[in-house]
Amino acid sequence: MLILFGIKNCDSVKKAKKWLDSSGIQYKYHDFRQDGIDRHKLEIWINTLGWESVINRRSTSWKALDSKMKDQIDNQRAIELILKYPTLVKRPVVESSNILLVGFKAAEYAEHLQN
C-alpha cells in the first residue's frame, strides 16, 4: 500500500493528493502533526536519501533553527531535529515497498507510480 506523508495545509501535499486521486491510485494518508513520525521510518528515509533530500531547507521551521544547529547537521542530528520538529520534512513523502519519493513533481510521480 502506498502511503502519502505530509501535513494537511501544505500546498504540495494537496497537489499530490489531487494527482493520486485523479490517477486512480489508492493510498493511505499519514499526517505528521496528527499521527506523528517514528525514528525507524526517519532512519530509513535519511539513510536512503540523505538528510539534504529529506529536510526542507526553505521551510519556516528550518529558518527558525539556530544557525549552530544547521551548521552541525548530519544524518543523526537530522533525525533528532525532525523528531522534535516534524514540519522540517520536505513534503510530501510517498512510500511503498519499493518507492520513496520526496516532494511533488507530477512527472516523477507519473514515472514511478503509473504502471
C-alpha positions in Angstrom: 0.0 0.0 0.0 1.2 3.5 -0.9 1.5 5.9 2.0 1.4 9.7 1.5 3.1 11.5 4.4 2.5 15.2 4.9 0.5 17.9 6.7 -3.0 18.9 5.6 -2.4 22.6 4.9 0.7 22.0 2.7 0.1 23.0 -0.9 2.5 20.3 -2.2 0.6 17.7 -0.3 -2.7 19.0 -1.7 -1.3 18.7 -5.2 0.0 15.2 -4.6 -3.4 14.1 -3.2 -5.1 15.6 -6.2 -2.7 13.9 -8.6 -3.1 10.5 -6.9 -6.9 10.8 -6.8 -7.1 11.8 -10.5 -4.8 9.0 -11.4 -6.9 6.4 -9.6 -4.0 5.4 -7.3 -5.1 4.3 -3.8 -3.1 5.5 -0.9 -3.2 5.9 2.9 -2.6 9.4 4.2 -0.4 10.0 7.2 -0.4 13.4 8.8 2.9 14.3 10.6 1.1 16.6 13.0 -1.7 14.3 13.9 -0.1 10.8 13.5 3.5 11.7 14.4 6.5 10.0 12.8 8.7 7.3 14.2 12.5 7.1 14.4 12.8 3.9 12.4 11.0 5.4 9.4 13.2 8.5 9.5 16.3 6.4 9.7 15.2 4.6 6.5 14.4 7.8 4.7 17.6 9.6 5.7 19.9 6.6 5.2 18.3 6.0 1.7 18.2 9.6 0.5 20.4 11.7 2.8 19.3 14.4 5.2 19.7 17.0 2.4 16.9 15.5 0.4 14.6 14.9 3.4 14.8 18.2 5.2 13.1 21.2 3.6 15.7 24.0 3.9 13.3 26.5 2.6 10.7 25.9 5.3 10.0 28.3 8.1 10.8 25.5 10.6 14.3 25.3 9.1 14.8 29.1 9.1 13.7 29.3 12.7 16.5 26.9 13.8 19.6 28.3 15.4 22.4 28.7 12.9 24.7 26.5 15.0 22.2 23.6 14.8 22.1 24.0 11.0 25.9 24.1 10.7 26.4 20.9 12.7 23.7 18.8 10.9 24.4 15.3 9.8 22.1 12.3 9.3 21.8 11.5 13.0 21.2 15.1 14.1 18.6 15.5 11.3 16.7 12.6 12.7 16.7 14.2 16.2 15.6 17.5 14.7 12.8 16.0 12.7 11.5 14.0 15.7 11.3 17.4 17.6 10.1 19.4 14.6 8.2 17.1 12.1 7.5 20.0 9.8 11.2 20.0 8.8 10.4 17.2 6.4 10.2 18.1 2.8 6.6 17.3 1.8 5.0 15.2 0.7 6.8 11.9 1.1 5.5 8.9 -0.8 6.5 5.5 0.3 5.7 1.9 -0.7 7.6 -1.3 -0.5 9.8 -0.3 -3.5 9.3 3.5 -3.9 10.5 6.5 -1.8 9.8 10.0 -3.3 10.2 13.3 -1.5 8.4 16.4 -2.8 5.8 16.6 -5.5 6.7 16.6 -9.2 4.0 15.3 -11.5 6.5 13.8 -14.0 8.3 11.9 -11.3 5.0 10.6 -9.9 4.0 9.5 -13.3 7.3 7.7 -13.9 7.3 5.8 -10.6 3.6 5.4 -9.8 1.7 4.8 -13.0 2.0 1.3 -14.5 
